[in-house]
Amino acid sequence: MSSKDQPSDRFLQGMETRRSVLGNKHVDNAEKNKTPFDEPFQTLITESAWGHVWSRPNWTKRERSMVTIALLAALGHYDEVAMHVRATANTGATKEDLREAMLHVAIYAGVPAANHAIKIIKNVLEEMEATA
């Protein structure tokens, strides 16, 4: 959001939700590294993904977390899988939830996608436990 633009209500809601899920450190880092080139993209994801979809009342953050990780794994977006596994510290999704999500990925999106995502999830969970 450029300094001459006022943030929309959707952006403000999105930033609040984004921080509650990903944590202040992650969001502050993204904001610090934002450039004029990717600023419109950052605004888009803050308003749409975080301000609209993640802020809806119909599902809990835990439910959204499980679905998001499963979708990212199914699509092979493994860096995003790792980021959202780290966010489970804030969303309440458990190791058991992630295991069940990966079983669904294996059946509905393929064993190779689930297998690779499981490796990433295990590594991230170990890192999280080591720093807890």
C-alpha positions in Angstrom: 0.0 0.0 0.0 1.6 3.2 -1.0 1.7 6.1 1.4 -0.8 8.1 -0.7 -3.4 5.4 -0.5 -5.5 4.8 2.5 -5.7 1.1 3.4 -9.1 -0.4 2.8 -11.1 -2.0 5.5 -10.5 -5.4 3.8 -6.7 -4.7 3.9 -6.8 -3.8 7.6 -8.8 -7.0 8.4 -6.5 -9.0 6.2 -3.4 -7.7 7.9 -4.9 -8.5 11.3 -5.8 -12.1 10.2 -2.4 -12.5 8.4 -0.6 -11.5 11.6 -2.7 -13.9 13.7 -1.9 -16.8 11.5 1.6 -16.3 10.2 2.9 -14.2 13.2 4.2 -10.7 13.4 7.8 -11.7 12.6 6.8 -13.2 9.2 4.5 -10.4 8.3 7.0 -7.7 9.4 9.7 -9.4 7.3 7.4 -9.5 4.2 6.5 -5.8 4.7 10.2 -4.8 5.2 11.2 -6.6 2.0 8.3 -5.2 0.0 9.3 -3.2 -3.1 7.3 -1.1 -5.5 7.4 -4.1 -7.9 5.6 -6.6 -5.5 3.6 -4.0 -3.4 0.4 -4.6 -5.5 0.8 -8.4 -5.0 1.2 -8.0 -1.3 -1.9 -5.8 -1.2 -3.8 -8.4 -3.3 -3.0 -11.3 -1.0 -3.6 -9.3 2.1 -7.0 -8.2 0.9 -8.2 -11.3 -0.8 -6.5 -14.3 0.8 -6.3 -12.9 4.3 -9.0 -10.2 4.4 -11.6 -12.2 2.6 -11.1 -15.9 2.7 -9.1 -16.4 5.9 -11.3 -13.8 7.7 -14.6 -15.5 7.0 -16.5 -16.9 10.0 -17.6 -20.2 8.6 -14.4 -22.2 9.3 -12.0 -22.0 12.2 -8.4 -21.1 11.5 -7.5 -24.7 12.3 -9.8 -25.9 9.6 -8.5 -23.4 7.1 -5.0 -24.3 8.0 -5.6 -28.0 7.3 -7.3 -27.3 4.0 -4.6 -24.8 2.9 -1.7 -27.2 3.7 -3.5 -30.1 1.8 -4.1 -27.9 -1.2 -0.5 -26.5 -1.2 0.9 -30.1 -1.0 -1.4 -31.3 -3.7 -0.2 -28.5 -6.0 3.4 -29.0 -5.1 3.9 -25.6 -3.5 6.3 -26.9 -0.9 7.8 -23.6 0.3 4.2 -22.5 1.1 3.6 -25.9 2.8 6.5 -25.2 5.2 5.3 -21.6 5.9 1.8 -22.8 6.7 3.1 -25.7 8.9 4.9 -23.1 10.9 1.6 -21.2 11.2 0.0 -24.2 12.9 1.5 -22.9 16.1 -1.1 -20.1 15.7 -3.9 -21.9 14.1 -4.2 -24.9 16.4 -3.8 -27.6 13.6 -2.1 -30.5 15.2 0.4 -33.1 13.9 -2.5 -35.5 13.7 -4.5 -33.0 11.6 -1.5 -32.7 9.3 -1.2 -36.5 9.0 -4.9 -36.8 8.1 -4.6 -34.0 5.6 -1.6 -35.8 3.9 -3.6 -39.1 3.7 -6.2 -37.2 1.8 -3.6 -35.7 -0.4 -2.2 -39.1 -1.1 -5.6 -40.5 -2.2 -6.9 -37.5 -4.1 -3.8 -35.8 -5.5 -1.2 -38.6 -5.5 1.3 -40.4 -3.3 4.3 -38.5 -4.7 2.8 -35.1 -3.7 1.9 -36.4 -0.2 5.3 -38.1 0.2 7.3 -35.0 -0.5 5.0 -32.8 1.6 5.3 -35.3 4.5 9.1 -34.9 4.4 8.8 -31.2 4.6 6.2 -31.3 7.4 8.3 -33.6 9.4 11.4 -31.3 9.0 9.4 -28.2 9.9 7.8 -29.9 13.0 11.2 -31.0 14.2 12.5 -27.4 13.8 9.5 -26.1 15.7 10.0 -28.6 18.5 13.7 -27.8 18.7 13.1 -24.1 19.1 10.1 -24.4 21.4 
